C-alpha cells in the first residue's frame, strides 16, 4: 500500500496551522509526525486523534492506494 498525507498538509495550510501545532493539539508523537512526513503508515489511533482534533474524516487527511505491479522491485 502507498500512503499519501498531502491532504492533511493542505488542510493545515488552509487552517493556518503548523505541523507542530497540530501535533501538540492531537497528542501524537514526533515519531508519528516524522513517519507521516515520509508517507509511511501510522496507527489508526493516531489518525483518529487527528480527525477528532481537526473535525474531519479519515479520507480528508490520507490517501491510501495499492502498489502497482510495475512499481514493485522484481529480483
Steps between C-alpha positions, in 0.01 A plus 500: 500500500605856432413772749479870418431770760494798261133554581591552866783743420265700276235506771753634751599777257134588445446517877820700555636230730856367516585131524636561851177669609301209359728250677455670835124538456451136405750344741681301232874445536777658298576152364148471358532842340838401351351179354219700346754739351654199323158367389539193721209321671400608851253351748127542461499646852730783390289570192183499713652755740575729206149459357337582834721805558452636148132397478547306178474152355784257434486548123540875556854448630645188337487333161571128493556322171629157400848460361491417129694194385714729283612685817614183679870417480530162329817306587 
